[in-house]
Amino acid sequence: MSMGLPEDSQQGQQFLSRDQYRQSTSQRSQKDAKAGIYITDISMAMINIKSTDRKGFEVITPFRNFCFTAESERKRQEWMEAVQQSVVETLADYEVAEKIWFNESNRSCADCNAPNPDWASINLGVVICKNCAGQHRILGSKISKVHSLKLDSPIWSNELVELFITVGNAKVNSYWEANLLSGSNIKIHEASNINHRRLYITHKYKEGRYKKTFSPKLSQGQLNEALCKSVVTTDILETMILVFSGADTMCTTGDTINSTPYLLAKEAGQRLQMEFLHHNRFSDYKLSDLPNSGTLRNLFYCGFLHKVSSTSKIPNNRKLQEDMKKWWCTIEDNFLCYHENEDTSEPDGVIDLSDVVCLVVHPSDPSLNSGAFFTFEIYLLSERMFLFGTENTESQKEWTKAIVKVILIFI
């Protein structure tokens, strides 16, 4: 990769042989050198990159370091991402990806359907894109262990690759998205922003909102017993569903010799079962089914809300229309934060939901024409009141439900 971009003096386009190109480049480099312009070729396989300030970044090589300054903070980020992507492509090994993509459903991200995903959650058994992989890491390794198809080649044993080919995104999603309506706008897509992506992935895997459920619901003992029976068969999907539903991969089997499901699978010669159980030794999918027990779960919700400035009384309709401003809002743990837009990291304001004494939900008001027809009020211990509005009844229900989940913990 060439880190210098000299100004091109050629007015037309010429096609040169390789030797002619090298000779031309050499002559031009000498000419540029005399003018004080130097071009350095840096091997992308041997570098590291780090930011130095708001507009600057440094490329570190074994021989020397190069410092660069971009025109803006955004341009600096674009340059750094381009260099990092070039490093990835230089080091990438496509062999594993090509094998796993042999299963057609693995050619699109399990979460957002982005094409040619090159990351995977090896314990969930799903192939995902780079953007979704970042959100999977936030879930923690007990829920999702993220690895690259192209860079982490040592992790990809023959059995693990075969497991991904045998099962595939479509079958795994038949469990995790069983109760997600076809065409639902809840489902993220390739262009979804980071907050929508994080929300969906948290709901899907950590909270299990869309997953298939057993009817009647199986007890822990019944799940473990079913797992011990499944691991000695070739039905790997059944084993995955049982583990995702809360079966304990380290449960006792009642067999004095083969005391764990893994040992049962080994005795039966089920290589794929063994591989899946190995990567789920420390997984914990039961958290999503546990009720709150006086401690705060890691709740997250986000989206746009219209907000009126804190006031002690409800404004009239005209005043309400004037004061309503659209904010990007998030609920994380017990705090509701509102941001100028979805790209700003620092909130303009924070509401501690543990201080809420009353939540009032209003019916729709057709007299408003600002778009925020569906409103609700939050009253705090400090006697402050916040009035929010949403643009449809579904959004109003989801926001108030998320707020109530937090409030109930402190009652």
C-alpha positions in Angstrom: 0.0 0.0 0.0 1.3 3.5 -0.9 0.7 6.0 1.9 1.7 9.0 -0.3 -0.6 10.3 -3.0 1.4 12.5 -5.4 -0.4 14.7 -7.8 -0.9 13.0 -11.2 0.4 15.1 -14.2 -0.8 12.8 -16.9 -3.8 14.1 -18.8 -4.6 10.8 -20.6 -4.6 7.1 -19.6 -1.7 4.8 -20.8 -1.4 1.1 -20.5 2.1 -0.1 -19.6 3.7 -3.4 -19.2 4.9 -4.4 -15.7 8.5 -3.5 -16.5 7.5 -0.2 -18.1 5.4 0.6 -15.0 8.3 -0.2 -12.6 10.7 1.9 -14.7 8.2 4.8 -14.9 7.5 4.6 -11.2 11.3 4.6 -10.4 12.0 7.6 -12.6 9.0 9.5 -11.1 10.1 8.6 -7.5 13.6 10.0 -8.3 12.0 13.2 -9.7 9.7 13.6 -6.7 12.6 13.0 -4.3 14.5 15.9 -5.9 11.5 18.0 -5.3 11.3 16.9 -1.7 8.3 14.5 -2.2 8.9 10.9 -1.1 6.7 7.9 -1.7 7.0 5.0 0.8 5.5 1.6 0.2 4.4 0.0 3.5 3.6 -3.7 3.8 0.2 -4.0 5.4 1.1 -7.3 7.0 3.6 -5.7 9.3 1.9 -2.6 10.7 -0.1 -1.4 13.6 -2.2 1.8 13.7 -3.3 4.1 16.5 -4.9 7.5 16.9 -2.8 10.3 18.3 -5.3 13.2 18.5 -8.6 14.3 17.1 -7.2 14.5 13.5 -4.0 12.5 13.6 -3.1 8.9 13.5 0.2 6.9 13.5 1.2 3.9 11.4 3.7 1.8 13.3 6.1 -0.6 11.5 9.1 -2.6 12.7 11.4 -0.1 11.0 9.9 3.3 11.7 6.7 5.1 12.5 4.7 7.4 10.2 2.4 10.2 11.5 -0.5 11.5 9.5 -3.0 14.4 9.9 -6.4 14.3 8.2 -8.6 17.3 7.4 -11.1 16.5 10.1 -11.9 13.9 12.8 -14.3 12.1 10.4 -11.7 11.9 7.7 -9.1 10.6 10.2 -11.6 7.8 11.2 -12.2 7.0 7.5 -8.5 6.7 6.8 -7.9 4.5 9.9 -10.7 2.2 8.9 -9.4 2.0 5.4 -5.9 1.1 6.6 -7.3 -1.5 9.1 -9.4 -3.0 6.4 -6.4 -3.3 4.2 -4.5 -5.1 7.0 -7.4 -7.5 7.4 -7.4 -8.2 3.7 -3.7 -8.7 3.6 -3.8 -11.3 6.4 -7.1 -12.9 5.5 -7.4 -16.6 4.8 -10.5 -17.2 2.7 -10.4 -21.0 2.9 -12.6 -21.3 6.1 -15.1 -18.7 4.8 -15.5 -20.4 1.4 -16.2 -23.7 3.1 -18.7 -22.3 5.6 -20.4 -20.3 2.8 -21.1 -23.6 1.1 -24.3 -23.6 3.1 -26.3 -21.0 1.2 -27.9 -19.5 4.4 -24.4 -18.7 5.7 -23.9 -16.3 2.8 -25.9 -13.6 4.6 -25.6 -12.4 8.2 -27.9 -14.3 10.6 -29.0 -11.0 12.2 -29.1 -8.3 9.5 -28.8 -10.3 6.2 -25.7 -8.4 5.1 -24.0 -10.4 2.2 -20.8 -12.4 2.7 -20.5 -12.2 6.5 -17.0 -13.1 7.6 -17.5 -13.4 11.4 -19.2 -16.0 13.5 -20.4 -16.8 17.0 -18.9 -20.3 17.5 -21.1 -21.3 20.4 -24.4 -20.0 18.9 -23.5 -21.5 15.5 -24.3 -18.4 13.5 -22.4 -16.5 10.8 -22.6 -12.8 11.2 -21.2 -9.6 9.6 -18.6 -7.3 11.1 -21.1 -4.7 12.4 -23.2 -7.4 14.2 -20.1 -9.0 15.5 -19.3 -5.9 17.5 -22.7 -6.1 19.2 -22.3 -9.8 19.9 -19.1 -9.1 21.9 -21.1 -6.8 24.1 -23.4 -9.7 25.1 -20.4 -11.4 26.7 -18.7 -14.7 26.1 -21.3 -16.7 28.1 -23.8 -15.8 25.4 -21.7 -15.3 22.2 -18.1 -16.1 21.4 -17.1 -14.1 18.4 -14.3 -15.2 15.9 -13.3 -14.2 12.4 -13.7 -16.7 9.6 -10.6 -15.2 7.9 -8.2 -14.3 10.7 -8.8 -16.8 13.5 -7.9 -19.9 11.4 -6.5 -21.9 14.4 -9.9 -22.0 16.1 -11.6 -23.5 13.0 -11.2 -27.3 13.4 -12.6 -29.6 10.7 -15.4 -30.5 13.1 -16.3 -26.8 13.8 -16.4 -26.0 10.1 -18.5 -29.1 9.4 -20.9 -28.1 12.2 -21.5 -24.7 10.6 -22.0 -26.3 7.2 -24.4 -28.9 8.6 -26.6 -26.5 10.6 -26.4 -23.1 9.0 -28.0 -19.7 9.8 -31.5 -20.7 8.6 -31.8 -23.6 11.0 -30.4 -21.7 14.0 -32.7 -18.8 13.2 -35.7 -21.1 13.1 -35.2 -21.2 16.9 -34.0 -17.7 17.8 -36.5 -16.0 15.4 -39.4 -18.4 15.6 -41.8 -15.8 17.0 -40.6 -12.9 14.8 -43.3 -12.0 12.3 -42.2 -12.2 8.6 -41.5 -8.7 7.3 -41.5 -7.2 10.8 -39.8 -3.9 11.1 -38.2 -5.1 14.3 -35.7 -7.1 12.2 -32.5 -5.2 11.5 -31.0 -4.8 8.0 -27.6 -4.0 6.6 -28.0 -0.2 6.9 -29.4 -0.3 10.5 -27.6 2.1 12.9 -25.6 0.8 15.9 -28.2 1.4 18.5 -31.0 -0.4 16.6 -28.5 -3.2 15.9 -27.6 -3.5 19.6 -31.2 -3.4 20.7 -32.2 -6.2 18.3 -29.3 -8.5 19.1 -29.8 -8.0 22.8 -33.5 -8.8 22.5 -32.8 -11.8 20.2 -30.1 -13.6 22.2 -29.9 -12.2 25.7 -33.6 -11.8 26.4 -34.8 -14.4 23.9 -37.8 -12.4 22.9 -38.4 -14.1 19.6 -37.2 -17.7 20.4 -39.1 -20.9 20.1 -40.6 -22.1 23.5 -41.6 -25.5 24.6 -45.2 -26.1 25.4 -45.7 -27.1 28.2 -42.5 -25.5 29.5 -39.9 -28.1 30.5 -38.3 -28.1 33.9 -34.5 -27.9 34.3 -34.4 -31.7 35.0 -36.5 -32.4 31.9 -34.2 -30.3 29.8 -31.1 -32.0 31.1 -32.6 -35.4 30.6 -33.6 -34.6 27.0 -30.0 -33.3 26.3 -28.5 -36.5 27.5 -30.7 -38.4 25.1 -30.0 -36.0 22.2 -26.2 -35.9 22.3 -25.9 -39.6 21.4 -27.8 -39.0 18.1 -27.0 -37.2 14.9 -29.6 -34.5 15.6 -27.3 -31.7 16.4 -30.0 -29.0 15.9 -32.1 -30.6 18.7 -29.1 -30.5 21.0 -28.6 -26.8 20.1 -32.2 -26.0 20.9 -32.1 -27.7 24.2 -28.9 -25.9 25.3 -30.3 -22.5 24.0 -33.4 -23.3 26.1 -31.4 -23.7 29.3 -30.2 -27.3 29.4 -27.0 -27.6 31.4 -24.1 -28.8 29.3 -22.2 -29.9 32.4 -25.2 -31.7 34.1 -24.8 -35.2 35.6 -25.9 -38.0 33.4 -26.3 -40.8 36.0 -23.6 -42.7 34.2 -20.6 -43.3 36.5 -18.2 -43.5 33.5 -19.7 -41.0 31.1 -20.7 -38.5 33.7 -21.3 -35.5 31.3 -23.2 -35.0 28.0 -19.8 -34.5 26.3 -18.6 -37.9 27.5 -21.9 -39.5 26.3 -21.4 -37.9 22.9 -17.8 -39.1 22.8 -18.8 -42.6 23.7 -21.4 -42.6 20.9 -18.8 -41.2 18.4 -20.8 -38.0 17.7 -18.0 -35.6 16.7 -20.3 -32.6 15.9 -22.2 -33.0 19.2 -18.8 -33.0 21.0 -17.7 -29.9 19.2 -20.8 -27.9 20.0 -20.8 -29.0 23.7 -17.1 -28.1 23.9 -17.8 -24.5 22.8 -20.8 -24.2 25.2 -19.1 -25.5 28.4 -19.4 -22.1 30.1 -22.4 -20.7 28.1 -25.4 -19.5 30.1 -28.6 -19.0 28.2 -30.8 -19.3 31.3 -30.4 -15.6 32.2 -33.1 -14.6 29.7 -35.7 -16.7 31.4 -35.0 -15.7 35.0 -37.4 -13.2 36.6 -36.0 -10.1 38.3 -35.1 -10.9 41.8 -34.5 -7.5 43.4 -31.4 -6.9 41.3 -31.3 -4.9 38.1 -30.9 -6.8 34.9 -28.9 -5.2 32.1 -31.8 -3.6 30.3 -31.4 -1.7 27.1 -33.9 0.1 24.8 -33.5 2.9 22.3 -35.3 4.9 19.7 -36.6 8.4 18.9 -38.9 10.2 21.3 -40.4 13.7 21.2 -39.8 15.5 24.5 -41.1 18.7 26.1 -38.8 20.5 28.6 -39.3 19.6 32.2 -42.3 21.5 33.6 -44.6 21.4 36.6 -47.8 21.4 34.6 -49.1 20.0 31.3 -48.9 22.7 28.5 -51.8 23.4 26.2 -51.9 21.8 22.8 -50.4 24.8 21.0 -47.6 25.2 23.5 -47.0 21.4 23.3 -46.6 21.5 19.5 -44.1 24.4 19.9 -42.1 22.7 22.6 -41.9 19.2 21.3 -38.4 18.3 20.1 -37.2 15.0 18.7 -34.4 13.3 20.7 -32.6 10.0 20.4 -33.3 8.2 23.7 -31.8 5.2 25.3 -32.7 3.2 28.4 -29.7 1.4 29.9 -29.8 -0.1 33.3 -32.0 2.4 35.3 -31.2 5.5 33.3 -33.1 7.1 30.5 -30.7 9.3 28.4 -31.7 11.7 25.6 -29.2 12.7 22.9 -29.2 15.4 20.2 -29.0 12.6 17.6 -28.2 8.9 17.3 -24.5 9.6 16.6 -23.7 11.6 19.7 -22.2 9.6 22.5 -22.7 12.1 25.3 -26.3 12.7 26.4 -27.9 16.1 26.8 -29.8 14.9 29.8 -30.3 11.9 32.0 -33.3 10.7 34.0 -32.8 8.3 36.9 -35.8 5.9 36.6 -35.3 4.7 40.1 -36.6 8.2 41.2 -39.9 7.8 39.2 -43.0 8.0 41.4 -45.6 8.0 38.7 -46.0 7.1 35.0 -49.0 8.5 33.2 -49.9 7.2 29.7 -52.3 9.3 27.7 -54.6 8.2 24.8 -53.8 9.5 21.4 -54.6 13.2 20.8 -55.7 13.8 17.2 -55.6 17.6 17.8 -51.8 17.5 17.7 -50.3 17.7 14.2 -46.6 17.6 15.2 -46.4 13.8 14.8 -46.2 13.0 18.5 -49.8 12.0 19.0 -49.1 9.4 21.7 -47.8 10.9 24.9 -46.8 9.8 28.4 -45.6 11.7 31.5 -42.8 10.7 34.0 -43.0 12.2 37.5 -39.9 12.2 39.8 -39.4 12.4 43.5 -38.0 15.9 43.0 -41.5 16.9 41.7 -40.1 17.4 38.2 -42.2 16.2 35.3 -41.1 15.0 31.8 -43.5 14.8 29.0 -42.7 12.5 26.0 -44.5 11.7 22.8 -44.3 9.0 20.2 -45.6 8.8 16.7 -47.6 5.6 17.0 -49.3 3.5 19.6 -46.9 0.5 19.2 -43.9 2.8 20.1 -45.8 4.2 23.0 -46.4 0.7 24.4 -42.8 -0.4 23.9 -41.4 2.7 25.6 -43.7 2.6 28.6 -43.2 -1.2 29.0 -39.4 -0.7 29.1 -39.8 2.1 31.7 -42.1 0.0 33.8 -39.6 -2.9 33.8 -37.1 -0.6 35.5 -39.6 1.0 37.9 -40.9 -2.4 39.2 -37.4 -3.4 40.4 -37.4 -0.5 42.8 -40.9 -1.0 44.2 
